[in-house]
């Protein structure tokens, strides 16, 4: 049998055996699909987990939300953010908690989550900057866009070690290293797991195509946002892994990928990109003791 085919079969079987996320997360998914679910039901579920409620307040008070007054209670957060946005925060935090128990000798989880948190906030910033419609999926997709890498670390550790060794030798992209070693990628792994966990289709598609938004025929605008958030987070000095190929700002600004983004209706040139990177770096400084410690 083909080695790649064997790897994929084993990988799929292992993913199917990964336990489901906590009951609080399942309940949020269930009632968020019920338009008649009372507001108090959301409050009641979240109040049972005070650590989670505190994280929601921390995100609500992030500089990127820009509220004039401090969000001081869970009820206030639900009002100003909206139920769908809070649902995204709950799902994101639940994914983090699920994968936070294992320490790795090869994959720096602190660096990983810092990249993820910044990316989630940058996605919101870009949504505002490009005046896209308010979409609660951006925070969640930005936060967990690379979750497949943690799945690799926790459930396919030996393969991840090989991927990292390949990265250190070639300094190629993480995706190319994965394809060489595994025959699949972290975003395909993530899409498989999130579908299994019954996450919203839009979020799954944004994660599946976050390296190639031109393939997303249904949620293209938001997938471009996640793609850009990931690239700009790296350009701002916060890659997911230090060995992966570095992005050159000049090359990126003049790339076919940016041509596609511009043709898709985004006003993006070199100076705009440079200004966005500066804004992101300023945000990181401002939020060091707030959102940047979301999972501290």
N, C-alpha and C positions, 0 to 999 in steps of 0.2 A: 504494500500500500504506500502511496505517496506520503513522504514525511510531513509535508505541510498539512495534508488532509488529516493525518493522525493527530498532529498538534491541535488542529481546529476541533476535532471530535472530542479530544480530552479536555480542551479548554471549555467548550460548551457544557460538557457534563459537570465540570467543576463549578462553573458559574451557576448552573441550575441547582446546585447543592448549597449555595450561599444562603444563609438564613434571611428571613424577611426583616424589614426595619421595624422599630418599636411600634407598639400599639397606638401611641399618641399620634404618630405619623400616619398610620393607617386610618385612624378616625378622622384626622384633618382632611385626608383625601376623600373619604366617604362623604362627609357633610359639606365639603366645598362643592361637590357635584349636585347638592340639593339646594335649589334656589329658595326653598321655603325654610331652610334651617335658620333658627333664630340666632341673632347676634350673640346672645348670652351663651349659646352652646360652644362657640369658639373660645370665648373668655373662660368658660368652665374647664374646657380641656387643657388649655395652656396654663391656667393658674395652678394646675396640679404639679407642674414642673417649674419651680421658681428660678432655676438656673436658666431654663429656656426663656422664660419671661424676661429675665434680665438681659439676655442677649438681644431679644427683640427691641427692647428699649435702647440698647447701645446702638443698634443699626439705625433705629428711627432718629436718633440724635446725631447721626453722621453728617459731616459737612456737605455731602453730596445731596442730601434731602433738602437742606437749606431752610428748615422751618425757623420762623422768627423767634418763637418761644420754645422752651425745652419741653419735650414729650416726657411726662412724668408718671404716667400710669399705663397699664396694659389696655384699658378701655380707650384712652386717648390715642394710643398707638394704632389701635384698630380703626378708629375714626379717621385719623389723618393719613394713615398709610393705605387703608382699605383692607378688606378681608383677604383678597387674592395676594396682595403683597406680603401680608403677614404669613399666609400659607406658604409662600415661597421661602421665607426666612425659617419657618419651622422645618420644612423639608430639608433645606440646606444644613441646618444645625443637626438634624437627625442623621443625615448622611455622615457628617463629621464625627458625631458621637459613636456611630457604628464602627468607623474605621480608626478610632483614636487610641485603641487599646494596645496596639502592637508597636513596639520600637524596632527600628530597622537599622542594620549596620551598613546599608548601602544607599538608602533613600532617605534624605533629610525631610522628615515630616513637617518640621517648623518652616523650612524654606518653602515646601510645597504649599502649605496652607496660607503662608504670607502671599505667595503668588496668586492663590485662589481668591483670597479676600480682596486684594487690590483689584483683581480682574472683575470681581462682582461689582465693585464700586465704580470702576472705570466704565463698565457696561451701562450703568445708570447715567453717568456723566455724558457718554456719547449719545444715549437716547435723548437727553435734553439738548445737547449741542446740535444734533442733526434734526431736532424737532420731529422725531418719530412719535407715533402715538404712544401714550403711556401704557407700558406693557409690563406686567408684574413678573413675566418670565425672565427678564434680563438679569436680575439679581441672582436668581437660582441657577440659571444656565451658566452665568459667569463664575459662580462659586464652585460648581461641581463639573466644569467642562473637562477637567483632567482626571476625574475620579477613577477612570480606568487604570491609571498609573498606580494608584493605591491598591486596586484590586490585584494588579500584577505583583506588587510588593508583598501583599499579605497571602495570596493564594498561589502565586507562580514565582516564588522568590528566586529560584535557581535561574529561571529564564530571564528575570530582571537583571540579575548579576551579569549575565551574558550580554544583555542589551547595553548596560552601562559600560562594560568593558569595550564593546564595539564603538560606543560613543567616544570614549576616551582615546581610542586609536584613530578614529576617522573625523571626529568633531562634525558629524553630519547631523541631520535633524533627528529628533526622537522617533518620529514616525518611520523614517527610513530604516533606522536601526531595528525597530520592532518588526517591520516587514521582513527584514533580512533574517532575524533570529526566530520569530514566531510565525510569520506569514499572515499576521493580522495586526491591528493597532489598538491603542488605548481607547480611542473614541468608538471603535466598533464594539469593544468589550463593554464600555460604559453603556452604550445603547442597548445591548443585550440585557444587562443587569437592570437598568432603569425600566425597561419594558416589563421585565419580570416583576418589578416592584410597583407596577401600575402608575408610574409617573406620567404627567401630562405629555401628550404626543409632541406638542410644540417644543417643550424643553428637550425631549429626546432627540428631535431632529436638529435643533440648534447645536447640541453637543456632538452628534454624529458628523455634522458637516462643518464644525468650527475651524477646520483647516482648509476647507474647500467649499465656501458658501455658494459658489456658482453651480453646485450640484443640487442645492435645495430649491425645489420648484414650488414649495408651499409656504415657507416661512423665511424667504430670502432676505428681507430687510433686517430682521432681528438676528439672523445668522451672520450677516455681515457685521453687525454690531459686536457680536461675541468674537468673531474673527479679529476684528480691529482691537477689541479690548485685550485680547491675548497678546497680539503683536505689540501694542503700545505699552503694556505692562512689562514686557521683556525689554523694550527700548528704554523704558524708565529705569532699568537696572535691576529688575526682579524676575529673572527666568525661573522656570520650575526646577531645572537641573543645570548646574554650572558647566557641564561638559557638552551640552548641546550647542549646535551651530548658532553663533551670534548673528543678529540681524543688523545690517548696515542701513542707517536712516536714508542716505542718498539713494542707495540701490532700491530700497523699498518704495520710496516716493516716486521712482521712475519705473516701477515694475508693471508687468502685465496685470498683476493682481490689483494694483491701485487703479489701473485703467478700467478694469471691470467694475470696481467700486464706484468710480466717478460716473460711468455709464449707467449705473444702477440708481443714480440720483443723489449721490453724496458729493458735497463740495469739499474735496480733500486734495490739498497740494502740500508741497514741502513745508512752507511756513506755517500752515494750519497744523500739520502733524507735529512740528517742532513746538508750537504753542501748547498743544494738547499734552505733550510729554512734560513740559514745564508745569502745567496745571496739576498733572498727576503727581509729580515729585513734591509739589507744594502740599497737596492733599495728604500724602504719606507723612510729612512732617507734622501737619496739624493733627492728624488722627492717630499718632503713635500710641497715645494712652487711651484710645477709645476703640474704634473699630479694628485697628491693627492688633488689639489684644482680645479680639472677639472669642478666640479659641485658646486663650492663655490660661 
